[in-house]
Amino acid sequence: MGFFQDLKEDLSQAVTELMDDDTTQKTAQEKTAQVDEMMPVEQLPEDATEEVTEDSVEETLDEEVKEALDEDILEEDSKTEALAEAPEEVEETVNAVVMDHESEALMKDMLKEMEVIKEKHAKVEKTMPEEYTDEEIDETAVVTQGMIIKGDVSSKGSMEVIGSIEGNIDLLGKLNVTGAIKGNSKAAEIFADAAKIVGEVNAKRTVKIGASSVIIGNIQATSAVIAGAVKGDIDVQGPVVLDTSAIVMGNIKSKSVQINNGAVIEGMCSQCYADVNPINFFDEFK
């Protein structure tokens, strides 16, 4: 019976795949008839009381086909239910993967933009002219006689003022003044000859105030030579020389002071930047 049972299952599978095809049904009927002819009666079960006919075989095959279809439908339904009942962690995991992918893409775009900015910055530095550097350049601007500038002036070079400027001056180079300035002046070196300056005078190195010059404002420098008139305090890290024509109305702080005969000082003079501190020196004798 095992052989016939296997053959019967094969026929059931064939009928399942091509159930709606009339030709296939006829073929199944012919094969069923062949089975009936080949199957001996003595091999049937003892308790079989019904005659094996073509209709009974077809009914049996139809039932098996129906059971197989029902099993497939149940399996598909179970898969659908399993997917519908999937935990929320699956959705969160998917969202996390998507967010990671988007973040990675965003980071790549940002890195590309940074590289482009660096390249542009490097090109700008290569093409940047010398006047945009912080070093002093060997150029001198001239404010001619009769010229009046109202506003602040800045330059990386030097300047010669013969006319007048009403505003602050900020230079990396030297400032030569024979005209008039109303404002603060800052430069590497400042030379005033027969000039009139109302404002602070600040030099990184030397300040020279020639005769007939008038300065109304404080002076700061590393060294100073004064032959004109100054109304303001003088703060110099190095030596101060007062010529015979000097007139100073203000306090003087310096490392050393040379006062020539004829100079006039109205104020205190302190050599607070000297190598020897008089206060400390006399404290040793207490």
Secondary structure, DSSP 8 states (H G I E B T S, - for coil): -HHHHHHHHHHHHHHHHTTT-HHHHHHHHHHHHHHHHHS-GGGS-TT--S---HHHHHHHHHHHHHHHHHHHHHHHHHHHHHHHT--HHHHHHHHHHHHHHHHHHHHHHHHHHHHHHHHHHHHHHHH--GGGSSS--S-EEEE-TT-EEES-EEESSEEEESSEEES-EEESSEEEESSEEES-EEESEEEESS-EEES-EEESSEEEE-TT-EEES-EEESEEEE-SEEES-EEESSEEEE-TT-EEES-EE-SEEEE-TT-EEES-EE-TTSSS-HHHHHHTT-
